Amino acid sequence: MAPTLYIVIPCYNEEAVLPVTAPLFLQQLTALQQADLVSDSSRILLVDDGSRDRTWEIISALAAENCAYTGISLSRNRGHQNALLAGLMEAKDRCDITISIDCDGQDDPAAMEQMVHAYLDGCEVVYGVRRSRKSDTVFKRGTARGFYRLLRGMGVDVVYDHADYRLLSAKALQALAEFQEVNLFLRGMIPLVGFKSTSVYYDRHQRLAGKTHYPLRKMLHLAFDGITSLSTKPLRMISTLGVVLALLSLLGIVWALIAGWFGQVDSWVYLAAAVCLLGSIQLICLGVIGEYVGKLYLEVKHRPRWIIGARTENEE
């Protein structure tokens, strides 16, 4: 019997691109159904992340026109990762597999067929990985590579050139539901779930319409969230830095005593520079520690990660 597939698509202010990409997703779902790879009960689940434009109205209209579309709307904007997880958790008890994909049309929907085949061959997790970054600018290519290298260097287990285009089986979804942290970084959490996994490769396209919601600023914020949510390595680095600075300080004291004995210490500039350097390092260290304390504060409050404000009629 063919598995039931839910294609989970987070949407935020996507009124420009959603009317263009929604038919493409439906076309791919129909192709999978006609090939008997997924069941006729498969659906496209659109998650409105508290959009300020007409995104929810478009989702509601799509669901009213075709039962293959269904949707939920979060009560307020919670960010891409929370919206994606909300969709996955909404779908986990209704399907055998989910495929998450962004709404902008950059990820090739045709790769879904390879993902389903990999699942049928026994994989519980299938990562969609970009074949190359030739279409990116030199700056974008360099920052993206730096992003993944930084995460790997900080001890976060991520798949290179993989964003959030992936297949998860019902077993993997149930395991993911056990992760209760508020600070989400799904690219690092999914590998922690385990199970048999593989990757499929595809060519990434230009955004079909609208503007990107992931500029460099958000990419850096995502990287920092990933590091502090999944790794304690920065705290160890601070401890190591403290030991190194303590040793350098001892050497500096010895040098100052020797130089003072011979009367060669005649400037306060070195002292002022050292104080400024140590002060700035202390502030950086306090900032990193404060980030961890802040995340701990959010975790212990156990606030809901999202609240569903509305559902399309065929979702209720």
Backbone torsions as a table, in degrees:
resi	resn	phi	psi	omega
1	MET	NA	134.5	-177.4
2	ALA	-69.0	141.9	-179.6
3	PRO	-72.5	153.9	174.0
4	THR	-87.2	126.7	-177.0
5	LEU	-110.6	134.8	168.1
6	TYR	-115.7	121.7	174.6
7	ILE	-90.9	112.9	-174.3
8	VAL	-99.4	123.3	-173.6
9	ILE	-129.7	105.5	174.2
10	PRO	-72.7	140.5	-176.9
11	CYS	-133.1	133.0	174.8
12	TYR	-141.2	113.6	-178.5
13	ASN	51.8	54.9	-174.8
14	GLU	-112.5	29.8	-177.8
15	GLU	-63.5	-23.8	-179.6
16	ALA	-78.8	-37.8	-172.3
17	VAL	-99.8	-26.1	-174.6
18	LEU	-60.2	-43.1	177.4
19	PRO	-63.2	-21.1	179.5
20	VAL	-84.9	-43.5	-173.3
21	THR	-87.8	-27.9	-179.0
22	ALA	-56.1	-44.9	176.6
23	PRO	-63.2	-30.9	178.3
24	LEU	-66.9	-41.1	177.2
25	PHE	-65.7	-40.5	178.4
26	LEU	-64.6	-40.8	178.8
27	GLN	-60.8	-41.4	179.5
28	GLN	-68.7	-41.0	177.9
29	LEU	-62.0	-42.9	178.8
30	THR	-61.9	-40.5	178.7
31	ALA	-62.9	-40.0	178.2
32	LEU	-66.0	-37.8	179.0
33	GLN	-68.9	-41.2	-179.8
34	GLN	-67.0	-27.1	177.6
35	ALA	-86.3	3.7	-179.9
36	ASP	60.7	29.7	176.8
37	LEU	-89.1	-28.5	175.9
38	VAL	-134.3	160.8	-174.9
39	SER	-80.4	165.6	178.6
40	ASP	-69.7	-15.7	178.7
41	SER	-84.6	4.7	178.8
42	SER	-68.0	151.9	-174.1
43	ARG	-139.6	163.6	171.3
44	ILE	-108.9	114.3	-177.0
45	LEU	-102.4	112.0	-179.9
46	LEU	-98.4	127.2	-176.6
47	VAL	-112.3	111.7	177.7
48	ASP	-84.0	116.9	-177.0
49	ASP	-90.2	57.0	177.4
50	GLY	63.3	42.5	-177.4
51	SER	-63.5	152.1	178.9
52	ARG	-100.3	-2.0	179.6
53	ASP	-108.7	-150.1	-174.9
54	ARG	-93.3	21.2	-177.3
55	THR	-57.9	-46.7	-177.8
56	TRP	-66.2	-37.3	177.4
57	GLU	-62.5	-38.0	178.9
58	ILE	-68.1	-42.1	178.7
59	ILE	-62.1	-44.0	179.6
60	SER	-62.4	-40.2	179.6
61	ALA	-67.1	-40.3	178.1
62	LEU	-61.5	-44.1	-179.0
63	ALA	-66.1	-34.2	179.2
64	ALA	-70.8	-31.9	-177.6
65	GLU	-82.1	-32.1	-173.8
66	ASN	-145.4	126.0	-177.0
67	CYS	-70.3	-9.9	177.2
68	ALA	-69.3	-24.0	177.0
69	TYR	-92.8	140.7	172.4
70	THR	-146.2	159.8	-174.7
71	GLY	-155.3	156.4	171.7
72	ILE	-131.9	153.0	178.9
73	SER	-125.0	125.1	177.4
74	LEU	-74.5	150.6	-175.0
75	SER	-67.3	-22.4	176.8
76	ARG	-158.2	167.0	179.4
77	ASN	-66.7	124.0	-178.8
78	ARG	-118.1	0.6	179.9
79	GLY	95.1	155.5	-174.1
80	HIS	-56.3	-46.3	-175.4
81	GLN	-65.5	-42.0	177.5
82	ASN	-66.3	-40.2	179.6
83	ALA	-64.7	-41.5	179.1
84	LEU	-64.3	-45.5	179.8
85	LEU	-65.0	-36.3	177.3
86	ALA	-59.8	-42.7	178.4
87	GLY	-65.8	-41.0	179.3
88	LEU	-64.1	-42.1	-179.8
89	MET	-71.2	-30.2	175.9
90	GLU	-66.5	-32.9	-174.6
91	ALA	-91.7	-18.1	-166.4
92	LYS	-61.0	-30.2	-179.3
93	ASP	-94.4	4.8	-176.6
94	ARG	-116.1	-3.8	-172.2
95	CYS	-143.8	171.4	175.0
96	ASP	-96.4	-29.7	179.7
97	ILE	-145.7	152.6	170.7
98	THR	-124.4	150.3	168.9
99	ILE	-126.6	119.4	177.8
100	SER	-95.7	140.1	-178.5
101	ILE	-153.8	147.6	178.7
102	ASP	-75.0	160.3	-173.3
103	CYS	-80.9	-14.8	-168.2
104	ASP	-77.8	-8.5	178.4
105	GLY	82.9	5.3	-179.8
106	GLN	-74.3	-36.1	177.1
107	ASP	-80.1	131.9	-174.0
108	ASP	-72.9	113.2	179.6
109	PRO	-61.7	-23.0	-178.5
110	ALA	-62.9	-22.3	178.9
111	ALA	-68.8	-13.6	179.3
112	MET	-60.5	-34.8	-179.9
113	GLU	-62.0	-42.9	177.3
114	GLN	-63.7	-37.9	179.4
115	MET	-62.8	-44.2	-179.6
116	VAL	-65.0	-40.8	177.3
117	HIS	-60.9	-41.2	178.7
118	ALA	-63.7	-37.9	176.4
119	TYR	-64.2	-44.0	179.8
120	LEU	-65.0	-22.5	176.8
121	ASP	-85.7	0.3	173.5
122	GLY	114.5	2.3	179.6
123	CYS	-85.9	136.5	178.7
124	GLU	-93.4	-23.0	178.8
125	VAL	-132.5	129.9	178.1
126	VAL	-129.2	119.2	-178.4
127	TYR	-92.1	134.0	170.8
128	GLY	-89.1	118.5	-173.9
129	VAL	-120.8	134.9	177.6
130	ARG	-64.4	135.1	179.6
131	ARG	-71.8	-35.4	179.1
132	SER	-159.8	171.4	177.4
133	ARG	-120.3	33.4	-178.0
134	LYS	-64.0	-29.0	-177.7
135	SER	-79.0	-11.7	-179.0
136	ASP	-81.7	156.7	171.4
137	THR	-71.3	163.6	179.5
138	VAL	-59.2	-41.3	-179.9
139	PHE	-64.5	-45.9	-179.3
140	LYS	-63.8	-41.1	-179.2
141	ARG	-63.8	-42.7	-179.1
142	GLY	-67.5	-42.0	-179.7
143	THR	-69.2	-35.4	178.8
144	ALA	-65.6	-44.9	178.5
145	ARG	-63.5	-40.3	177.4
146	GLY	-63.4	-35.9	178.5
147	PHE	-58.5	-50.9	-178.4
148	TYR	-70.0	-37.8	179.0
149	ARG	-66.0	-39.4	178.4
150	LEU	-62.3	-45.8	179.8
151	LEU	-62.5	-45.0	178.3
152	ARG	-62.2	-42.5	-179.6
153	GLY	-63.6	-28.7	179.2
154	MET	-87.8	4.1	176.1
155	GLY	91.0	11.7	178.4
156	VAL	-90.2	125.1	-178.5
157	ASP	-82.2	102.7	179.4
158	VAL	-127.9	158.1	176.9
159	VAL	-96.1	125.2	-178.5
160	TYR	-57.8	136.2	175.7
161	ASP	59.7	26.4	173.6
162	HIS	-113.8	130.1	178.4
163	ALA	-102.9	-104.7	179.7
164	ASP	-128.9	26.0	175.3
165	TYR	-94.5	103.2	-174.4
166	ARG	-157.3	157.6	172.5
167	LEU	-104.0	136.2	174.7
168	LEU	-127.6	132.7	176.2
169	SER	-79.0	169.1	177.1
170	ALA	-60.2	-36.4	178.2
171	LYS	-63.9	-43.5	178.6
172	ALA	-66.8	-36.5	178.6
173	LEU	-65.6	-41.5	178.5
174	GLN	-63.8	-38.0	177.2
175	ALA	-68.2	-40.8	178.9
176	LEU	-62.7	-32.8	179.6
177	ALA	-63.5	-20.2	178.5
178	GLU	-75.0	-17.5	178.0
179	PHE	-80.3	116.7	-172.1
180	GLN	-108.2	8.7	-176.4
181	GLU	-68.4	149.8	179.9
182	VAL	-82.9	-36.8	-178.8
183	ASN	-83.5	103.3	-170.2
184	LEU	-99.0	137.9	168.5
185	PHE	-145.5	87.2	-170.3
186	LEU	-63.3	-30.4	179.9
187	ARG	-62.5	-28.7	177.8
188	GLY	-94.6	-24.0	-178.3
189	MET	-78.5	-38.4	-175.7
190	ILE	-59.1	-44.7	177.3
191	PRO	-60.3	-26.5	178.6
192	LEU	-70.6	-22.2	178.9
193	VAL	-64.3	-34.5	-180.0
194	GLY	85.6	-146.8	-175.8
195	PHE	70.5	166.7	-179.4
196	LYS	-67.4	132.5	-177.2
197	SER	-138.9	162.5	174.7
198	THR	-154.3	-179.6	-179.9
199	SER	-129.6	146.8	169.6
200	VAL	-119.2	148.1	-172.8
201	TYR	-113.3	141.7	-177.6
202	TYR	-148.7	163.9	176.6
203	ASP	-95.2	130.1	-178.6
204	ARG	-88.3	138.4	-176.7
205	HIS	-102.4	173.9	172.8
206	GLN	-74.7	153.1	177.6
207	ARG	-60.2	133.7	-173.8
208	LEU	-74.4	-29.9	179.4
209	ALA	-165.7	165.6	178.3
210	GLY	74.1	-172.3	-177.3
211	LYS	-114.8	150.1	179.3
212	THR	-66.1	147.0	176.5
213	HIS	-105.9	12.6	179.6
214	TYR	-129.0	69.3	173.4
215	PRO	-71.3	178.8	-176.7
216	LEU	-57.8	-38.5	-178.8
217	ARG	-59.0	-46.0	179.6
218	LYS	-70.3	-32.6	177.9
219	MET	-64.2	-42.0	177.9
220	LEU	-65.1	-40.4	178.2
221	HIS	-63.1	-40.7	178.7
222	LEU	-64.2	-41.6	178.9
223	ALA	-62.4	-44.0	-179.5
224	PHE	-65.5	-39.2	176.2
225	ASP	-62.2	-42.7	179.7
226	GLY	-62.2	-41.8	-178.9
227	ILE	-66.6	-50.2	-174.7
228	THR	-75.2	-20.2	178.7
229	SER	-83.8	-27.0	-171.0
230	LEU	-124.0	0.6	-177.1
231	SER	-144.7	142.2	173.6
232	THR	-104.6	10.9	-176.7
233	LYS	-60.4	-38.7	177.5
234	PRO	-57.4	-35.6	178.4
235	LEU	-66.7	-38.7	176.8
236	ARG	-66.4	-36.5	178.5
237	MET	-64.3	-37.0	177.2
238	ILE	-63.9	-42.9	178.3
239	SER	-61.6	-42.6	178.5
240	THR	-63.8	-42.0	178.3
241	LEU	-61.2	-39.5	178.1
242	GLY	-62.0	-41.6	178.5
243	VAL	-64.8	-44.2	-179.8
244	VAL	-61.8	-45.2	179.9
245	LEU	-65.5	-34.8	177.4
246	ALA	-63.4	-42.2	178.2
247	LEU	-65.5	-42.4	177.7
248	LEU	-64.0	-36.1	178.2
249	SER	-65.3	-41.0	177.0
250	LEU	-62.0	-42.2	177.1
251	LEU	-63.1	-38.7	178.6
252	GLY	-64.8	-37.9	178.5
253	ILE	-65.4	-43.1	178.0
254	VAL	-61.6	-44.2	179.1
255	TRP	-62.1	-42.8	-178.5
256	ALA	-63.8	-38.9	178.7
257	LEU	-64.8	-42.8	-179.9
258	ILE	-67.5	-45.6	179.9
259	ALA	-64.5	-37.5	178.3
260	GLY	-66.0	-34.9	178.6
261	TRP	-60.9	-36.2	-179.7
262	PHE	-95.9	6.8	175.0
263	GLY	71.9	29.9	-175.8
264	GLN	-102.5	-0.1	177.3
265	VAL	-92.6	106.0	-174.4
266	ASP	-134.1	18.5	-178.9
267	SER	-142.8	141.0	177.5
268	TRP	-91.4	-2.9	-176.3
269	VAL	-61.8	-42.7	-178.4
270	TYR	-62.4	-39.9	179.3
271	LEU	-65.1	-44.2	-180.0
272	ALA	-63.5	-41.2	179.2
273	ALA	-63.2	-41.5	-179.7
274	ALA	-65.0	-41.2	179.0
275	VAL	-63.5	-43.8	179.2
276	CYS	-63.5	-42.8	179.8
277	LEU	-61.9	-49.7	-178.6
278	LEU	-64.5	-37.8	179.2
279	GLY	-63.6	-42.5	179.6
280	SER	-66.4	-39.9	178.5
281	ILE	-63.7	-40.5	178.6
282	GLN	-62.7	-40.4	179.2
283	LEU	-65.5	-40.8	177.5
284	ILE	-62.1	-45.7	-179.9
285	CYS	-62.4	-41.8	177.8
286	LEU	-64.1	-36.0	178.3
287	GLY	-64.1	-43.1	178.9
288	VAL	-65.2	-45.1	178.7
289	ILE	-62.7	-40.7	178.4
290	GLY	-62.2	-34.7	177.4
291	GLU	-62.5	-43.0	178.2
292	TYR	-66.6	-40.8	178.6
293	VAL	-63.8	-40.4	178.6
294	GLY	-63.0	-41.5	178.3
295	LYS	-66.7	-38.6	176.7
296	LEU	-62.1	-39.8	177.9
297	TYR	-60.0	-44.0	179.5
298	LEU	-67.9	-36.9	-178.1
299	GLU	-66.1	-43.2	-173.7
300	VAL	-72.9	-16.0	178.8
301	LYS	-75.6	-22.0	178.0
302	HIS	55.1	40.5	174.3
303	ARG	-72.9	152.6	177.6
304	PRO	-63.4	140.6	-178.7
305	ARG	-75.6	-22.4	175.2
306	TRP	-160.4	160.3	174.3
307	ILE	-131.2	126.8	179.8
308	ILE	-83.0	119.6	-177.0
309	GLY	-90.3	-28.3	-177.9
310	ALA	-158.3	157.8	174.9
311	ARG	-133.0	151.4	171.7
312	THR	-68.3	158.5	-174.5
313	GLU	-59.8	-36.5	-179.2
314	ASN	-79.8	0.2	177.2
315	GLU	-99.4	-18.4	-175.2
316	GLU	-76.9	NA	NA
